[in-house]
Amino acid sequence: MTRHILKLRRLFVIGFSIALSGCTPIFRPYETVAEKPFDLSRLMSDLRFLSSDLLEGREAGTRGEKIASLYLAGQLQRAGIQPFAYDGDSDSLTYFQKFEATKVTVLGSSVVAIYDSAARSEKIYTYGDYFANFHNFLFECHTAGQFVFAGYGITAPEFGYDDYKNLDVNDKIVLVFDGEPESDDEKFFYGPIPSSYHSALFYKRHRARELGAKALFVLGNETIQEKWSELVGYFKASRIEFSTPDLMAADSTRIPFYYASELFFRTILKNSPVSYDSLRQLIVLKKNLPAFTVEQSSARINVMVDYTRTEAQNVVGVIAGNDPVLKNEYVALGSHYDHLGVSGGEIHNGADDDASGTVTVLEIARAIARSKTNKRSVLVVFHSGEEKGLLGSEYMTDEDTRRPFELSQIVCQLNFDMVGRESADSIYVIGSDKLSSELKKLNEETNKELGLFTFDYFFDDPFDPNRYYYRSDHYNYARWNIPIVFFFDGMTEDYHKPGDDFEKINFKKIEKISKLGFHLTLKVANLNHRLRLDYANE
C-alpha cells in the first residue's frame, strides 16, 4: 500500500515518546516478563510497533532507526538485561554500540554518454535507469575512453583460461558478463554452476584494475535484468555505507564499476565484431567468448556523488551467566532491526525482514533473563546496517576495539533473520554444521524434543546460487570461527517491497521459533565444554 510521508512529521513525535517509554497505550501493555514467557500478544505488540509507519522503515542512520533502538533498549532494561557496550571513550556501559557511516547519494545528473562514431551520434544513459552500483565503495567518476569487451573478465591460469589474452585494456572502459564460463566438465570452473571465486565481482574489478582499465561495466545476470525496472528506485535512493568519504575516491587501487542493463550493452555492441545476440548464443552453447575492442563506441562517464556523515548503532545487552567460570563465555543471539526506509514515496516496513527476527530475539532474551538458569552469559545483539552490507555485525566483529569482551569468548551465534512467514511447521536452517557438527546435532535434538519444526537444509547446498550463508549477520561471526545457526523462512513475493507488513506475519511460527531459540540457547550455555570445531577458517 502507499503511505503518505506528509503524515510522518506529526507521527514522529508520538513514536519518539513511545520509544522512550518502552511501552504505549496505542500498543497493548503486557504483563511483566516473570509472569508470561513466550506471550503471543506481546510478540504481536512488539512487532506491530517495530513495523509501523511511525518508524519510517527503520533505515540505518535515520530517525526511524533511532526510535527502534530506543524501544529495544527500553525493553531490555525492563527485562533486567544489562547494557553491554562502551559509551564512546568512557568506561560506562550503554545499550548503544555506535558506529560512523556515510550517507551516499548519486546525483540525478549522473550519466554515461555513449558515442557512436559510425553514426556520429551520442546517446545519454542516466544512472539507475541503465547502469548502477549497488555495492559499497560507490565513488565519483569523471572519465572517458574506448570500450573493450573482455568476456567474463577472468584470468584463471589453473584452468588455462584468460579473457584478457592479447587484449589491451589500458586506459579503456571494460565490458564483461557476470559469472564465469559454463561447462559440463566439473574440473573446468567446477562445472555448470558459477562457484569459483573468479565469478565474484570484486575479482573482476581487481583484475581489470591490474590491467589498467579506467572503469568496469558488468552485464547483470538474468535475475538482475528481469528485476531491473523494480530496482530503479533502490538504485537511485541514498544508501548508508561503512566507508568514509576520504576512502571513497577512485585511486590506483580502485576503479569505478557498475552493473549495466541489457539495453546499455546492446547499444555499445551494435557495431562490434560480434553482436550481443551472438555472444548470448555462445553462452547457451557453452562456448568460449571472444574478446575485442569496440572500435566505433566510446563513452564519457560522469557520476556525481554527495557524501554526508551519519551514525548508526547496534543495541547490545547481556544476561550474566551463573557459573563463576563459564560466565566469561557467551552464547550470542542476533537479528537485524534495520530495514530499507522510504523509497519512491512508500515506506518499507520490513515486518518479516527483520522485525520478525528482532522480536524473536527479544522474546528469547526475556525468557532467559526470567529463567536465570544459564551458566554461560548470553549476549543479545540487535544489529543495524545489515541491509547496507552487514555493517553493524562487521563493526561488532572487526572494528570495535573497545568491546567489553573478546570474540574468542563467544562460543556460538544464533541468527534470526526473516522468521515470520510461510508455514508454521517448517523453517530453513543454514550453516549449522559449517564449523561445528555438534551444534547442528544439538539444534536437531532440541527441535525433536520440542516437536516444533521440520528443518529444511536446502540452502546449505554449496552450489546454491542464492548464497544465503554469506548474506546475513551471522557470517561476520563465522569468519572468526564462531559456530553459527541461521534460521530463515525463505523469500516471499514481498521481499524488500512495501508489502512486507504486519498483517502477513505468521505469529504462531514466531512463537515456535522463540521456544526453539530459548531451549537451544540454554542447551549450549549449559554445556560442560565448548562446542567442538570440525572446521576452521584460515
C-alpha positions as CSV (number, residue, x, y, z in Angstrom):
1,M,0.0,0.0,0.0
2,T,1.1,3.6,-0.5
3,R,2.0,5.6,2.6
4,H,1.9,9.4,2.6
5,I,5.1,10.8,4.0
6,L,3.4,14.1,4.9
7,K,1.8,12.4,7.9
8,L,5.1,11.3,9.4
9,R,6.2,14.6,10.9
10,R,3.2,14.5,13.2
11,L,3.5,10.8,13.9
12,F,7.3,11.1,14.6
13,V,6.7,12.9,17.9
14,I,4.3,10.2,19.0
15,G,6.8,7.4,18.0
16,F,9.7,9.1,19.8
17,S,7.7,9.2,23.0
18,I,6.7,5.6,22.6
19,A,10.3,4.5,22.2
20,L,11.5,6.4,25.2
21,S,8.9,4.9,27.5
22,G,9.3,1.3,26.2
23,C,5.5,0.9,26.0
24,T,2.5,2.7,24.8
25,P,-1.3,2.8,25.2
26,I,-1.6,2.6,21.4
27,F,0.0,-0.9,21.5
28,R,-1.4,-3.1,24.3
29,P,0.6,-3.1,27.5
30,Y,1.6,-6.5,28.7
31,E,2.4,-8.4,31.9
32,T,5.9,-8.4,33.4
33,V,8.4,-10.9,32.0
34,A,8.2,-13.0,35.1
35,E,4.5,-13.7,34.6
36,K,4.3,-14.8,31.0
37,P,7.2,-16.0,28.7
38,F,6.5,-16.6,25.0
39,D,3.5,-14.4,25.1
40,L,1.9,-14.3,21.7
41,S,0.2,-11.0,22.4
42,R,3.5,-9.5,23.5
43,L,5.2,-10.7,20.3
44,M,2.4,-9.1,18.3
45,S,2.7,-5.8,20.3
46,D,6.5,-5.6,19.7
47,L,6.2,-6.4,16.0
48,R,3.3,-4.1,15.4
49,F,5.3,-1.2,16.8
50,L,8.6,-2.0,15.0
51,S,6.9,-2.5,11.7
52,S,4.6,0.6,11.9
53,D,4.8,3.6,9.7
54,L,5.9,5.6,12.7
55,L,9.4,4.2,12.2
56,E,9.6,5.1,8.6
57,G,11.2,1.8,7.5
58,R,14.0,1.8,10.2
59,E,16.7,2.6,7.7
60,A,20.2,2.7,9.3
61,G,21.3,6.2,10.2
62,T,17.7,7.7,10.2
63,R,15.4,8.8,13.0
64,G,13.3,5.6,12.5
65,E,16.3,3.5,13.3
66,K,16.9,5.7,16.4
67,I,13.3,5.2,17.6
68,A,13.6,1.5,17.1
69,S,16.9,1.3,19.0
70,L,15.4,3.3,21.9
71,Y,12.4,0.9,22.0
72,L,14.6,-2.2,22.1
73,A,16.9,-0.7,24.7
74,G,13.9,0.1,26.8
75,Q,12.6,-3.5,26.5
76,L,16.0,-4.9,27.5
77,Q,16.2,-2.7,30.5
78,R,12.6,-3.6,31.5
79,A,13.6,-7.3,31.4
80,G,16.6,-6.7,33.6
81,I,19.1,-7.3,30.8
82,Q,22.2,-5.2,31.3
83,P,23.8,-2.8,28.7
84,F,27.0,-4.2,27.2
85,A,28.7,-1.6,25.0
86,Y,31.1,1.2,26.0
87,D,29.8,4.7,25.7
88,G,32.4,6.4,23.4
89,D,35.7,6.7,25.2
90,S,34.2,6.4,28.7
91,D,34.2,3.3,30.8
92,S,30.4,3.5,31.4
93,L,28.2,0.9,29.7
94,T,25.4,1.6,27.4
95,Y,23.0,-0.3,25.2
96,F,24.1,1.6,22.1
97,Q,27.2,0.5,20.1
98,K,27.6,3.4,17.8
99,F,29.5,3.4,14.5
100,E,30.1,6.0,11.9
101,A,28.8,5.6,8.4
102,T,28.3,7.7,5.3
103,K,25.1,8.5,3.5
104,V,25.8,8.3,-0.2
105,T,23.5,9.9,-2.8
106,V,24.1,9.6,-6.5
107,L,23.1,12.9,-8.1
108,G,20.4,12.9,-10.7
109,S,22.7,14.4,-13.3
110,S,24.9,11.3,-13.4
111,V,25.1,9.9,-16.9
112,V,27.1,7.9,-19.4
113,A,27.2,9.4,-22.8
114,I,27.9,6.7,-25.5
115,Y,29.3,8.0,-28.8
116,D,28.8,6.0,-32.0
117,S,31.4,7.2,-34.4
118,A,29.8,5.4,-37.4
119,A,26.5,7.2,-37.0
120,R,28.2,10.3,-35.5
121,S,25.6,10.3,-32.8
122,E,25.6,10.3,-29.0
123,K,23.1,8.7,-26.6
124,I,22.7,9.6,-22.9
125,Y,22.0,6.9,-20.3
126,T,21.1,8.0,-16.8
127,Y,22.3,6.5,-13.6
128,G,19.8,4.0,-12.1
129,D,17.8,3.6,-15.3
130,Y,20.5,1.9,-17.3
131,F,23.6,1.4,-15.1
132,A,24.0,1.3,-11.4
133,N,26.2,0.3,-8.5
134,F,24.6,-1.4,-5.5
135,H,27.7,-2.4,-3.7
136,N,29.8,-0.4,-1.2
137,F,32.5,2.0,-2.4
138,L,30.5,4.0,-4.8
139,F,32.6,7.0,-5.7
140,E,32.5,9.8,-8.2
141,C,33.7,9.1,-11.7
142,H,34.7,11.5,-14.4
143,T,36.4,9.7,-17.2
144,A,36.2,8.9,-20.9
145,G,37.5,6.1,-23.1
146,Q,37.0,3.5,-25.7
147,F,35.1,0.3,-24.9
148,V,36.6,-3.2,-25.0
149,F,34.7,-6.4,-24.4
150,A,36.6,-8.9,-22.2
151,G,34.2,-11.9,-22.0
152,Y,33.8,-12.7,-18.3
153,G,36.7,-10.6,-17.2
154,I,38.6,-13.6,-15.8
155,T,42.2,-14.7,-15.8
156,A,42.4,-18.3,-14.4
157,P,45.7,-20.0,-15.0
158,E,44.6,-23.0,-13.0
159,F,42.0,-23.7,-15.7
160,G,44.2,-22.5,-18.6
161,Y,41.8,-19.6,-19.2
162,D,42.4,-15.9,-19.9
163,D,39.8,-13.5,-21.2
164,Y,42.4,-10.8,-21.4
165,K,44.9,-12.7,-23.5
166,N,46.1,-10.5,-26.4
167,L,43.6,-7.7,-25.3
168,D,44.9,-4.3,-24.4
169,V,42.6,-2.7,-21.8
170,N,44.9,0.0,-20.6
171,D,43.0,3.3,-20.3
172,K,39.9,1.6,-21.7
173,I,36.4,1.1,-20.4
174,V,35.9,-2.7,-19.9
175,L,32.6,-4.6,-20.6
176,V,32.2,-8.1,-19.1
177,F,29.4,-10.6,-18.5
178,D,28.5,-11.6,-15.0
179,G,29.5,-15.1,-13.8
180,E,32.1,-17.4,-15.3
181,P,32.3,-19.9,-18.3
182,E,29.8,-22.7,-18.1
183,S,30.9,-26.2,-18.7
184,D,29.8,-29.8,-18.3
185,D,33.4,-30.6,-17.1
186,E,33.5,-30.3,-13.3
187,K,37.2,-29.7,-13.5
188,F,36.7,-26.6,-15.6
189,F,35.4,-23.8,-13.3
190,Y,33.7,-26.6,-11.3
191,G,31.1,-27.4,-13.8
192,P,27.8,-25.7,-14.8
193,I,27.1,-23.6,-11.8
194,P,29.3,-20.4,-11.2
195,S,31.0,-21.2,-8.0
196,S,34.7,-20.3,-8.2
197,Y,35.9,-17.0,-6.7
198,H,36.6,-15.8,-10.3
199,S,32.9,-15.2,-10.7
200,A,32.9,-12.7,-7.8
201,L,32.5,-9.0,-8.8
202,F,35.4,-8.0,-6.5
203,Y,37.7,-10.3,-8.5
204,K,36.6,-8.9,-11.9
205,R,37.1,-5.4,-10.6
206,H,40.5,-6.2,-9.2
207,R,41.7,-7.9,-12.4
208,A,40.5,-5.0,-14.7
209,R,42.3,-2.5,-12.4
210,E,45.5,-4.5,-12.5
211,L,45.5,-4.3,-16.3
212,G,45.0,-0.5,-16.3
213,A,41.3,-0.2,-17.1
214,K,39.5,3.1,-16.4
215,A,36.2,1.6,-15.4
216,L,34.3,-1.7,-15.5
217,F,30.7,-2.4,-16.6
218,V,29.2,-5.8,-15.8
219,L,26.1,-7.1,-17.5
220,G,23.9,-8.1,-14.7
221,N,22.7,-11.7,-14.6
222,E,19.3,-12.8,-15.7
223,T,17.7,-12.2,-12.3
224,I,19.0,-8.6,-12.2
225,Q,17.9,-8.0,-15.8
226,E,14.4,-9.3,-15.0
227,K,14.1,-7.2,-11.9
228,W,15.8,-4.1,-13.2
229,S,12.7,-1.9,-13.5
230,E,11.8,-2.8,-9.9
231,L,15.3,-2.0,-8.7
232,V,15.5,1.5,-10.2
233,G,14.1,3.1,-7.1
234,Y,16.7,1.3,-5.0
235,F,19.5,2.3,-7.3
236,K,18.6,5.9,-7.1
237,A,17.9,6.0,-3.4
238,S,20.5,7.2,-0.9
239,R,22.3,4.5,0.9
240,I,24.3,4.1,4.1
241,E,27.9,2.8,3.7
242,F,30.5,1.9,6.3
243,S,33.2,3.8,4.4
244,T,34.1,7.5,5.0
245,P,34.3,10.0,2.1
246,D,38.1,10.1,2.2
247,L,38.1,6.3,1.5
248,M,35.6,6.5,-1.3
249,A,37.6,8.2,-4.1
250,A,38.9,6.3,-7.1
251,D,42.6,5.8,-6.9
252,S,45.4,3.4,-8.1
253,T,43.8,0.5,-6.1
254,R,40.1,1.0,-7.1
255,I,38.3,1.7,-10.3
256,P,34.6,2.6,-10.8
257,F,32.4,-0.4,-11.5
258,Y,28.7,-0.7,-12.4
259,Y,26.1,-3.2,-13.3
260,A,24.6,-2.4,-16.7
261,S,21.2,-3.2,-18.3
262,E,20.9,-5.2,-21.5
263,L,19.9,-2.1,-23.5
264,F,23.1,-0.4,-22.4
265,F,25.2,-3.4,-23.6
266,R,23.2,-3.7,-26.9
267,T,23.8,0.0,-27.7
268,I,27.6,-0.4,-27.2
269,L,27.9,-3.7,-29.1
270,K,25.7,-2.6,-32.0
271,N,28.8,-2.0,-34.2
272,S,31.1,-4.6,-32.6
273,P,32.8,-7.6,-34.4
274,V,30.4,-9.9,-32.6
275,S,26.8,-8.9,-31.9
276,Y,25.2,-9.0,-28.4
277,D,22.8,-11.8,-29.5
278,S,25.7,-13.8,-30.9
279,L,27.5,-13.5,-27.6
280,R,24.4,-14.7,-25.7
281,Q,24.1,-17.7,-28.1
282,L,27.8,-18.7,-27.4
283,I,26.9,-18.8,-23.6
284,V,23.9,-21.0,-24.3
285,L,26.2,-23.4,-26.3
286,K,28.8,-23.2,-23.5
287,K,31.4,-21.9,-26.0
288,N,34.3,-19.5,-25.1
289,L,33.5,-15.8,-25.5
290,P,35.7,-13.7,-27.8
291,A,37.4,-10.6,-26.6
292,F,37.7,-7.5,-28.8
293,T,37.9,-3.7,-29.0
294,V,34.7,-2.0,-29.9
295,E,36.2,0.4,-32.4
296,Q,33.2,2.6,-33.0
297,S,32.0,3.0,-29.5
298,S,33.4,5.3,-26.8
299,A,31.9,7.0,-23.7
300,R,32.1,9.8,-21.3
301,I,31.2,8.8,-17.7
302,N,30.1,11.5,-15.3
303,V,28.9,10.1,-11.9
304,M,28.5,12.7,-9.2
305,V,28.0,11.6,-5.6
306,D,27.1,13.5,-2.4
307,Y,28.5,12.2,0.9
308,T,27.0,13.0,4.3
309,R,28.4,11.7,7.6
310,T,25.9,9.9,9.7
311,E,25.8,7.5,12.7
312,A,24.1,4.1,13.2
313,Q,24.0,1.9,16.3
314,N,23.7,-1.7,17.3
315,V,21.7,-2.4,20.5
316,V,23.7,-4.7,22.8
317,G,22.7,-6.3,26.1
318,V,24.0,-9.2,28.3
319,I,22.4,-11.7,30.6
320,A,25.2,-12.8,33.0
321,G,25.8,-16.5,33.5
322,N,25.6,-18.1,36.9
323,D,28.7,-20.2,36.7
324,P,31.8,-18.5,38.1
325,V,34.0,-19.8,35.3
326,L,31.6,-20.3,32.3
327,K,30.0,-16.9,32.8
328,N,33.1,-15.5,30.9
329,E,31.9,-17.2,27.8
330,Y,28.9,-16.1,25.7
331,V,26.2,-17.5,23.6
332,A,25.3,-14.7,21.1
333,L,21.7,-14.1,20.0
334,G,21.3,-11.8,17.0
335,S,19.0,-10.3,14.5
336,H,19.0,-7.0,12.5
337,Y,16.5,-4.3,13.3
338,D,17.2,-2.0,10.4
339,H,15.3,-2.2,7.1
340,L,15.1,-0.1,3.8
341,G,13.4,3.1,4.9
342,V,11.4,5.0,2.4
343,S,11.7,4.6,-1.4
344,G,9.6,6.0,-4.1
345,G,7.3,7.7,-1.6
346,E,6.4,4.3,0.1
347,I,7.5,3.1,3.4
348,H,9.2,-0.4,3.5
349,N,8.2,-1.5,7.0
350,G,10.1,-4.8,7.0
351,A,7.8,-6.8,9.2
352,D,9.4,-10.1,8.2
353,D,12.7,-8.6,7.3
354,D,13.7,-8.4,10.1
355,A,11.2,-7.2,12.7
356,S,10.3,-10.9,13.0
357,G,13.8,-11.9,14.0
358,T,14.1,-8.9,16.2
359,V,11.0,-9.7,18.3
360,T,12.1,-13.3,18.4
361,V,15.5,-12.5,19.9
362,L,13.8,-10.0,22.3
363,E,11.4,-12.7,23.5
364,I,14.2,-15.3,23.9
365,A,16.2,-12.8,25.9
366,R,13.3,-12.1,28.2
367,A,12.7,-15.8,28.8
368,I,16.4,-16.4,29.6
369,A,16.5,-13.4,31.9
370,R,13.5,-14.8,33.7
371,S,14.8,-18.3,34.0
372,K,18.2,-17.4,35.5
373,T,19.5,-20.9,34.6
374,N,22.2,-20.1,32.0
375,K,25.7,-21.0,33.1
376,R,27.3,-19.1,30.3
377,S,26.4,-15.5,29.7
378,V,24.1,-14.7,26.8
379,L,25.0,-11.8,24.5
380,V,22.0,-10.1,22.9
381,V,22.7,-8.0,19.8
382,F,20.3,-6.2,17.6
383,H,22.4,-5.2,14.6
384,S,21.9,-2.2,12.4
385,G,23.2,-1.7,8.9
386,E,22.6,-5.3,7.8
387,E,20.7,-4.0,4.7
388,K,23.7,-1.8,3.9
389,G,26.1,-4.7,3.7
390,L,26.2,-6.4,7.2
391,L,27.7,-3.1,8.6
392,G,26.6,-3.5,12.2
393,S,27.9,-7.0,12.6
394,E,31.1,-6.1,10.8
395,Y,31.6,-3.3,13.3
396,M,30.9,-5.7,16.1
397,T,33.4,-8.3,14.9
398,D,36.1,-6.3,13.1
399,E,36.1,-2.7,14.1
400,D,35.1,-2.1,17.7
401,T,38.4,-2.2,19.7
402,R,36.6,-1.4,23.0
403,R,34.1,-4.2,23.3
404,P,33.8,-5.4,26.9
405,F,34.5,-8.9,25.7
406,E,36.7,-10.7,23.2
407,L,35.3,-12.5,20.1
408,S,37.2,-15.6,21.3
409,Q,34.8,-15.7,24.3
410,I,31.7,-16.2,22.0
411,V,31.0,-20.0,21.8
412,C,28.3,-19.7,19.1
413,Q,26.0,-17.2,17.4
414,L,22.3,-17.9,16.7
415,N,20.9,-15.6,13.9
416,F,17.2,-15.0,13.3
417,D,16.6,-13.2,10.0
418,M,13.2,-13.4,8.5
419,V,11.3,-16.0,10.6
420,G,7.7,-14.8,10.3
421,R,6.3,-16.0,7.0
422,E,5.3,-19.3,5.3
423,S,4.3,-22.5,7.2
424,A,4.5,-22.5,11.0
425,D,5.7,-26.1,10.8
426,S,8.9,-25.7,8.8
427,I,12.0,-23.5,8.9
428,Y,15.1,-23.3,6.8
429,V,18.3,-23.9,8.8
430,I,21.5,-22.6,7.3
431,G,25.2,-23.1,8.3
432,S,24.6,-25.1,11.4
433,D,27.4,-27.6,10.6
434,K,29.7,-25.3,8.6
435,L,32.1,-25.1,11.6
436,S,30.6,-27.4,14.2
437,S,28.6,-30.6,13.6
438,E,28.0,-30.7,17.3
439,L,25.9,-27.5,17.1
440,K,23.8,-29.0,14.3
441,K,23.2,-32.1,16.4
442,L,22.2,-30.0,19.4
443,N,19.8,-28.0,17.3
444,E,18.2,-31.1,15.9
445,E,18.0,-32.7,19.3
446,T,16.3,-29.6,20.8
447,N,13.8,-29.4,18.0
448,K,13.0,-33.1,18.2
449,E,12.4,-32.9,22.0
450,L,10.0,-30.0,21.5
451,G,8.4,-31.3,18.3
452,L,8.3,-27.9,16.7
453,F,9.6,-27.9,13.1
454,T,10.6,-29.8,10.0
455,F,14.1,-28.5,9.3
456,D,14.9,-27.7,5.7
457,Y,18.6,-27.7,4.8
458,F,18.1,-26.9,1.1
459,F,20.2,-23.6,1.2
460,D,23.2,-25.4,2.7
461,D,23.9,-26.7,-0.8
462,P,27.4,-25.1,-1.6
463,F,26.2,-24.7,-5.2
464,D,23.0,-22.9,-4.3
465,P,23.2,-19.6,-6.3
466,N,21.4,-17.6,-3.6
467,R,24.4,-18.0,-1.2
468,Y,22.3,-17.0,1.8
469,Y,25.0,-18.2,4.2
470,Y,27.0,-15.1,3.2
471,R,24.1,-12.7,3.3
472,S,23.2,-12.1,6.9
473,D,24.9,-11.0,10.1
474,H,26.0,-14.5,11.3
475,Y,28.5,-14.6,8.5
476,N,30.7,-12.0,10.2
477,Y,30.9,-14.1,13.3
478,A,31.5,-17.3,11.3
479,R,34.5,-15.6,9.7
480,W,36.1,-15.6,13.1
481,N,35.5,-19.3,13.6
482,I,32.4,-18.8,15.8
483,P,29.9,-21.6,15.0
484,I,26.5,-20.3,13.9
485,V,22.9,-21.3,13.1
486,F,20.9,-19.1,10.7
487,F,17.1,-19.5,11.0
488,F,15.3,-18.3,7.9
489,D,11.8,-18.6,6.4
490,G,12.8,-18.1,2.7
491,M,11.9,-15.5,0.2
492,T,8.4,-14.3,-0.4
493,E,6.9,-12.0,-3.1
494,D,7.1,-9.1,-0.6
495,Y,10.9,-9.3,0.0
496,H,12.3,-5.8,0.0
497,K,8.9,-4.4,-1.1
498,P,6.3,-2.2,0.7
499,G,4.1,-5.2,1.1
500,D,6.2,-6.7,3.8
501,D,3.7,-5.8,6.5
502,F,2.5,-6.8,10.0
503,E,-0.8,-8.3,8.7
504,K,1.1,-11.0,6.8
505,I,3.1,-12.3,9.7
506,N,2.6,-15.9,11.0
507,F,2.8,-15.3,14.7
508,K,2.5,-19.0,15.5
509,K,5.7,-19.5,13.7
510,I,7.5,-16.7,15.6
511,E,6.2,-18.2,18.9
512,K,7.6,-21.6,18.0
513,I,11.0,-20.3,16.8
514,S,11.2,-18.3,20.1
515,K,10.8,-21.5,22.0
516,L,13.3,-23.3,20.0
517,G,15.8,-20.5,20.3
518,F,15.3,-20.3,24.1
519,H,15.9,-24.0,24.6
520,L,18.8,-24.2,22.2
521,T,20.5,-21.2,23.8
522,L,20.2,-22.8,27.2
523,K,21.5,-26.1,25.9
524,V,24.6,-24.5,24.5
525,A,25.0,-22.2,27.5
526,N,25.0,-25.1,29.9
527,L,27.4,-27.5,28.1
528,N,30.3,-28.5,30.3
529,H,32.6,-27.9,27.3
530,R,32.9,-25.5,24.4
531,L,31.4,-26.6,21.1
532,R,33.8,-28.7,19.1
533,L,35.0,-27.2,15.9
534,D,35.3,-29.5,12.9
535,Y,36.5,-26.9,10.5
536,A,38.2,-23.5,10.9
537,N,38.7,-20.6,8.5
538,E,42.2,-19.6,7.8
